Amino acid sequence: MNAIRVAKEDKQASQQYLAGIALNILGTVLSLTQNKNFESKESAQKIELAKIIMIEHIHENINMKEIAVSLGFGYSTFRKIFKEYTGYAPLQFFHELKLRRAKELLTETSKPLKEIAYELGFGTYEYFLSFFEKKTGQSPSHYKK
């Protein structure tokens, strides 16, 4: 639904946003395909719960070891199962969530960059700039344009 609205509006950077949505859909399909025969339904449920926890706490920094313990895993086991299930290490997955949300905020709102950095729990504005540029190859302000 969001993709259709963005496509119809045809604003600047809509192609980048739509490409992100398409990649997300492809990633979801790949994840579902890979996890169709995931060994333990209980482990799969716990990984899904970990993903939900990450989404709910995207505005802060969270400790992956604490998530592992809260779900009844040691961190090494949690990391291994999470990576098998999602294709990402837990922290890498969390960073991808933050990056995706930053892109949404940049393209869909007029919030200042500093506010976006603060909203997503980056320690400093400079760290947000560095993180975004490292992940995308461009500055947030350039991406926004």
C-alpha positions, 0 to 999 in steps of 0.5 A: 500500500505504501509503495503504491502511494509513493509511486503515485506521488512520484516525489524526489527519491521515490525510486530509491524508496521503492527500490528499498521496498522491493528489496525488502519484499525479496528479502522476506520471500528469500527468508521465508523460502530458506526458513520453510524447513527450519529445524525447530519451530520453537527456535523459529518462534524465538527468532521472530520474537527477537526480531519483534523486540528489535523493531519495538526498540529501534529508537534505542540501543539494545544489548543482543546478549540480553535478548538472547538470555531473555529468550533462553539462549546463550549468546553464541547459540542465539547468534548462530541460529539468528544468522541461519534464520535471517541471513544476518547476525543479530546486531547487523539485522538491528542496524539494517532496521535502523537504516531502513527507518532512517531512509523512511524518515528522510524521504517521508518527513521533513524532520531535521537530520539531528532529530532523526539521529536522536529519534533512532538512538544514535549516540551522536549526530556525527555517528549517525552521519558516519553510519549512514554514509558507510552503509549507503555510500552517500550522506543523509542530506544527499539521500534526502534530496 
